[in-house]
Amino acid sequence: MIDLSGKTALVTGASRGIGQACARALDAAGARVLLNSRNEQDIAAVAAGLTNDPQLFAADLGVAGAGTELAERVAAAGGVDIVVNNAGIAMRRTPEDLTEADVDRVFNINVRGLLMLTVGLGESLKARDGASIINVSSVAGVIGPLGRVAYSGTKGAVDAMTRALAADWGPHGVRVNSIAPGLIETDIWRENLETIDGLRENMQAGIALRRWGAGSDIADVVLWLASDLSSYVTGETIVVDGGMSRVRSGAAPEVK
Ligand SMILES: NC(=O)c1ccc[n+]([C@@H]2O[C@H](COP(=O)([O-])OP(=O)(O)OC[C@H]3O[C@@H](n4cnc5c(N)ncnc54)[C@H](OP(=O)(O)O)[C@@H]3O)[C@@H](O)[C@H]2O)c1
């Protein structure tokens, strides 16, 4: 059992999906959780189920200046030991359909907001023993997915920033890692699952474990990265996809 008592954790995008599962798991492990999303009512509803004096930090991290401002608010409230940079949006656009406005939208939240929040928390993190930053990227940043060139670029950027920041802040004892989830059944997929026939089964067939993931599958790895059990791990991207992106698990051709 991982014990994070006495630690404070900020989770962005904590109102739903993976972020909500992380907030719950960190709270259950004894951490005090600071919850962010754009919607104060939604994070208040999640906080109502937590036990260790949770605090709300509503902010739209896609807006210029918002990451820095949120970091200042969190530092003024006492700072954090653990940051789970999870807030993000997906975007499906063919290269032919992509506009500059699309690129700005997805990079502003998935990259700029994440980076400015994280660097803004630097002094508070360096002052803690065993600080851990966990960035939620995606298998889309590891493999080349169809029709997601901009989204894929944001997640590759998150993994690259993870390694660079691990170099900058390793000497200060701050660890920086990312988790690249595969197919996790959350609201991010709802419209596609409701409108594209056979999508669930088709995609599942490419997963070695033959199931979609749940938010808790990611939260379990977040707990490990947040704890001292991973104290010699930094600059890593951990793929959590049930064996999809790096495992060939479809039907094998009959060859000798
Ligand atoms: N589900 C998957 O299969 C999958 C796979 C790979 C990677 N991921 C990544 O995992 C992360 C979480 O995804 P999810 O599946 O849990 O999606 P989700 O259910 O749509 O949740 C996204 C969360 O991010 C928040 N958010 C979105 N835009 C925001 C903004 N501008 N400022 C602050 N918060 C914002 C949302 O809250 P509000 O709407 O209330 O602001 C919500 O809490 C994302 O970074 C996503 O790219 C997901």
The ligand as an ORCA input file, in Angstrom:
! r2SCAN-3c Opt
* xyz 0 1
  N      -8.778      8.701    -22.634
  C      -7.785      8.310    -23.423
  O      -7.911      7.309    -24.183
  C      -6.475      9.050    -23.411
  C      -5.402      8.467    -24.113
  C      -4.179      9.118    -24.131
  C      -4.014     10.316    -23.449
  N      -5.070     10.869    -22.772
  C      -4.834     12.136    -22.075
  O      -5.281     12.043    -20.749
  C      -5.695     13.329    -20.289
  C      -7.068     13.226    -19.665
  O      -7.951     12.739    -20.642
  P      -9.372     12.078    -20.301
  O      -9.516     10.926    -21.194
  O      -9.563     11.912    -18.838
  O     -10.321     13.222    -20.875
  P     -11.660     13.900    -20.336
  O     -12.530     12.904    -19.678
  O     -12.186     14.687    -21.481
  O     -11.127     14.896    -19.203
  C     -10.332     15.995    -19.541
  C     -10.105     16.820    -18.295
  O      -9.308     17.967    -18.639
  C     -10.006     19.153    -18.241
  N      -9.697     20.227    -19.163
  C      -9.877     20.253    -20.506
  N      -9.496     21.431    -21.009
  C      -9.049     22.160    -19.950
  C      -8.528     23.469    -19.820
  N      -8.411     24.292    -20.883
  N      -8.160     23.910    -18.585
  C      -8.293     23.097    -17.507
  N      -8.786     21.864    -17.570
  C      -9.165     21.404    -18.779
  C     -11.478     18.738    -18.251
  O     -12.246     19.513    -17.360
  P     -13.243     20.706    -17.766
  O     -13.859     20.338    -19.076
  O     -14.180     20.748    -16.626
  O     -12.349     21.895    -17.841
  C     -11.396     17.321    -17.707
  O     -11.297     17.340    -16.308
  C      -5.613     14.265    -21.498
  O      -4.410     15.000    -21.443
  C      -5.601     13.300    -22.681
  O      -4.945     13.830    -23.807
  C      -6.296     10.254    -22.739
*
